[in-house]
Amino acid sequence: MELLTSHYALFKGEHYAPLNGVIIRYIVSGQGPVCLCPTPGWGPSLVMYKNSLHPLEEYFTMVYYDTRMSGRSSGPEDPMKYTSEDFMKDMDALRNYLQQEKIWLMGHSSGAYQALNYGIHHNDNLNGIIAISAIAGRDSLSGEELKNNILKRAAKPRQQRGAAIFLGNDTTNYTLNEQVRLSLPLYFHDQDNLAVFAEKTGVLELSEKAFRYTNASKNGSELLFPLLHKITVSALIVVGDDDFICDKISQSDRIHEQIASSTLLVIKNAGHYCWIEQPEQFFEGCRAWIKEQEKLSYN
C-alpha cells in the first residue's frame, strides 16, 4: 500500500495526505526536482500561489500545499497544536510521504518563515530555499521599521484605513476578510497593481479559524535570526524594496547576513507581492539564480 501511495503521490493534480493526525491538501504541477511551497499558515489558501507562481514550474515539480486548517486541509481541535513546530513536522512528514530524500523549499512571508525554520532544524534534508518577502521574527528593529513604513502610508487615500488598523487607531472588530480587504493596499508599491493581483491570483480564500489558531498558539513568534547560520544550503532571499511588513532592513538584509550561502535579490518598485508587481524582475532573477545552482550541481 505504501508503494502504491508513493507511486501516485507526485502525479499532477490535487491530492490529500493523512499526516500527523490531519489531512493536508496539496497540488502537484511542473517538472524537475520537488519543491514544497506551504501557505503562510495564518489563513490564505494555496490558490493565490498556484495561480501566480507557475513560471517556476519550468524548473521544479511544485508541490503547493495548504498548511493545517488553511484552504482544504483539516486541522486539530486543539488550537495549541498549531505551533511552528507542528508546521515543521507537517513539512517533514509531507517530504517523507512524497518519498523524497531531499527537497527544495519555497515560501512567501510566513511561508518563508516556515522554510527557514525547517532549514535550521533539517538542513540535511534540503537542496535549497527560495524565501520570498521573508520574515525571521519580530524584534525592536522590525517594530520600528514597521511603524515607520505605516506612518509613511497613513496619509495616502487608499492606504489610510489599513494604516489605522495597524496603528491601533481603528479598533473595529473586523472579520479576517474585512481586515485583509482594508489593509491590502498597504502591501503594494503601486495601487494600480491591486487589480493585477486580483486578476493573477483569483479569489482570495481565507480561514478565520486558522487566523484564530495562529494567534492562540503564537505561531511564528520565535526569533530565528540567531539560528539562521545553521542553514548551509543555497538560499535565495527575495524582497521588494517597498515591502512595508517584511522589509529589507529589518528582515531580508539580516537573513542574508546570517546565511553565508545566501543570495539577496531586491525587486525595485515592489511591495510584499513582488512577483505580482514586477514579474519580469522577479522571475528573471529567480531563473538566473536557479540556473547558477544547476551549474554548481554539475561541477
C-alpha positions in Angstrom: 0.0 0.0 0.0 2.9 2.4 0.8 4.5 1.7 -2.6 1.2 2.3 -4.3 0.7 5.6 -2.4 4.2 6.9 -3.2 3.7 6.0 -6.9 0.7 8.3 -7.1 1.8 10.9 -4.6 3.6 13.0 -7.2 1.1 12.7 -10.0 0.0 16.0 -11.4 -3.1 17.4 -9.8 -4.8 17.6 -6.4 -4.0 15.2 -3.5 -4.9 14.7 0.1 -2.3 13.2 2.5 -3.0 12.0 6.1 -0.1 13.5 8.1 0.3 13.9 11.9 -3.4 13.5 12.6 -4.6 16.0 9.9 -5.4 15.8 6.2 -3.1 18.0 4.1 -4.3 19.1 0.7 -1.6 19.6 -1.9 -1.4 20.2 -5.7 1.4 19.0 -7.9 2.4 20.9 -11.0 5.6 21.3 -13.1 8.7 19.3 -13.7 12.1 18.9 -12.2 13.2 18.4 -8.5 10.5 18.5 -5.9 9.9 21.9 -4.3 7.4 22.3 -1.4 5.5 25.6 -1.2 3.4 26.0 2.0 0.7 28.6 2.6 1.6 31.2 5.2 -0.5 29.5 7.9 -2.5 32.4 9.2 -5.3 32.0 6.7 -4.7 32.1 2.9 -5.1 29.0 0.8 -2.7 27.8 -1.8 -4.8 29.1 -4.7 -3.0 32.5 -4.9 0.4 30.9 -5.1 -0.6 28.1 -7.6 -2.2 30.7 -9.8 0.7 33.2 -9.9 4.0 31.3 -9.4 3.6 28.9 -12.2 6.5 30.2 -14.3 8.8 28.5 -11.8 7.2 25.1 -12.7 9.6 25.1 -15.6 12.4 24.3 -13.1 10.6 22.5 -10.3 7.9 19.9 -9.6 6.0 22.4 -7.4 4.0 20.9 -4.5 1.8 23.7 -3.3 0.1 22.8 0.0 -2.5 24.2 2.4 -1.0 24.1 5.9 -3.1 22.6 8.6 -6.5 24.4 8.9 -6.0 26.6 5.8 -7.7 26.0 2.5 -8.9 22.5 2.2 -6.6 21.0 4.8 -8.1 19.9 8.0 -6.8 20.9 11.4 -6.6 19.9 15.1 -9.3 20.5 17.6 -6.7 21.9 20.0 -5.5 25.4 18.9 -2.3 24.8 20.7 -1.5 22.1 18.1 -0.8 24.9 15.7 2.7 25.9 16.6 5.8 26.5 14.4 7.0 23.0 15.4 3.7 21.4 14.3 4.1 23.1 10.9 7.7 21.9 10.6 6.6 18.4 11.5 3.9 18.5 8.8 6.5 19.7 6.3 8.9 16.9 7.1 6.0 14.4 7.1 5.0 15.6 3.6 8.6 15.1 2.4 8.5 11.6 3.6 5.1 10.9 2.2 6.4 12.0 -1.2 9.4 9.7 -0.8 11.9 12.5 -1.2 15.3 12.2 0.5 15.9 15.9 -0.2 13.6 18.7 -1.3 13.6 22.4 -2.3 11.5 24.8 -0.3 9.8 28.0 -1.5 7.8 30.2 0.8 6.3 33.7 0.9 6.1 35.8 4.0 5.2 33.5 6.9 5.6 30.6 4.4 9.2 31.7 4.1 9.5 31.7 7.9 8.4 28.0 7.8 11.1 27.3 5.1 13.8 29.0 7.2 12.7 27.3 10.4 12.8 23.9 8.6 16.2 24.7 7.2 17.6 25.5 10.7 16.5 22.1 12.0 16.6 19.9 8.9 19.3 21.4 6.7 20.5 17.9 5.5 17.1 17.3 4.0 17.3 20.3 1.7 18.6 21.1 -1.8 17.9 24.8 -1.3 15.5 27.5 -0.2 13.7 30.4 -2.0 12.4 32.8 0.6 10.1 35.5 -0.8 9.3 38.6 1.3 10.7 36.6 4.2 10.3 37.2 7.9 12.5 35.7 10.6 10.8 37.1 13.7 9.8 40.4 15.3 12.0 42.5 17.5 12.6 46.2 18.3 14.2 46.9 14.9 11.4 45.3 12.9 8.8 47.0 15.1 10.5 50.4 14.4 10.7 49.8 10.7 7.1 48.6 10.5 5.8 51.6 12.4 7.8 54.0 10.2 6.6 52.3 7.0 3.0 52.5 8.1 3.3 56.2 9.0 4.7 56.9 5.5 1.5 55.5 4.1 -1.0 56.8 6.7 -1.9 59.9 4.8 -2.3 58.2 1.4 -6.1 58.0 0.5 -6.2 54.3 -0.4 -3.9 53.2 2.5 -5.4 55.3 5.3 -7.9 52.7 6.6 -5.3 49.9 6.6 -2.8 52.1 8.4 -5.4 53.0 11.0 -5.9 49.2 11.7 -2.2 48.5 12.0 -1.6 51.6 14.2 -4.5 50.6 16.5 -6.5 53.8 15.7 -9.3 51.7 14.3 -10.4 49.2 16.9 -13.4 47.8 14.9 -13.8 44.0 15.3 -13.4 43.2 11.7 -13.6 39.7 10.2 -10.4 38.4 8.7 -11.8 39.0 5.2 -12.7 42.6 6.0 -9.4 43.3 7.7 -7.4 41.9 4.7 -9.6 43.8 2.2 -9.0 47.1 4.0 -5.3 46.5 4.6 -4.3 45.1 1.2 -3.4 48.5 -0.3 -0.5 48.8 2.2 1.1 45.7 0.6 1.6 47.3 -2.8 4.0 49.9 -4.1 1.7 50.8 -6.9 -2.0 50.8 -6.1 -2.9 50.0 -9.7 -1.4 46.6 -9.1 -4.3 45.7 -6.7 -6.3 44.9 -9.9 -3.4 42.9 -11.3 -3.2 40.9 -8.0 -6.9 40.0 -8.2 -6.5 39.0 -11.8 -3.4 36.8 -11.3 -4.3 35.2 -8.0 -8.0 34.7 -8.2 -10.4 34.8 -5.3 -8.5 35.2 -2.0 -9.6 32.3 0.2 -9.1 32.9 3.9 -9.6 30.8 7.0 -10.9 32.6 10.1 -10.1 29.6 12.2 -6.5 29.4 11.0 -6.1 33.1 11.9 -7.5 32.5 15.5 -5.3 29.4 15.9 -2.2 31.3 14.8 -2.8 33.9 17.5 -3.7 31.4 20.2 -0.6 29.3 19.6 1.8 32.2 18.9 2.7 30.5 15.6 5.8 32.2 14.1 6.7 34.2 17.2 10.1 32.6 17.7 13.1 34.7 16.7 15.1 32.8 14.0 17.9 35.3 13.4 20.3 33.7 16.0 19.9 30.3 14.4 20.0 31.1 10.7 23.7 30.3 10.5 22.7 26.6 10.7 21.4 26.8 7.2 24.2 25.9 4.8 22.3 25.1 1.6 21.9 27.7 -1.1 19.2 30.2 -0.4 17.7 33.0 -2.5 16.3 35.8 -0.4 13.9 37.9 -2.4 12.4 41.2 -1.2 10.5 44.1 -2.7 12.2 47.4 -1.9 8.9 48.9 -0.8 7.7 46.0 1.4 6.2 47.6 4.5 5.7 44.5 6.6 8.6 42.2 5.7 11.0 44.9 4.9 14.6 44.8 3.6 16.3 46.5 6.5 14.9 44.5 9.5 14.3 41.2 7.7 15.9 40.3 4.4 19.2 42.1 5.0 19.7 40.3 8.3 18.6 37.0 7.0 21.1 37.3 4.1 23.8 38.3 6.6 23.2 35.3 8.8 23.1 32.7 6.0 26.5 32.6 4.4 25.3 30.6 1.4 22.5 33.0 0.5 22.0 35.5 -2.3 19.9 38.6 -1.9 17.6 39.7 -4.8 16.0 43.1 -4.3 13.0 43.8 -6.6 12.7 47.5 -7.3 9.4 49.4 -7.1 7.6 46.4 -5.5 5.9 45.7 -2.2 5.0 42.5 -0.4 3.8 40.7 -3.5 6.9 41.5 -5.5 6.3 38.8 -8.2 2.9 40.4 -9.0 4.1 44.0 -9.2 7.4 43.3 -11.0 7.1 39.8 -12.7 9.9 40.3 -15.2 12.4 41.4 -12.4 11.3 38.6 -10.1 11.1 35.6 -12.5 14.3 36.6 -14.4 16.2 37.0 -11.1 14.9 33.6 -9.9 15.7 31.9 -13.2 19.3 33.3 -13.2 19.8 32.0 -9.7 18.3 28.6 -10.3 20.5 28.1 -13.4 23.5 29.0 -11.4 22.6 26.3 -8.8 22.2 23.8 -11.7 25.7 24.7 -12.9 27.1 24.2 -9.4 25.4 20.9 -9.0 27.0 19.6 -12.2 30.5 20.6 -11.1 
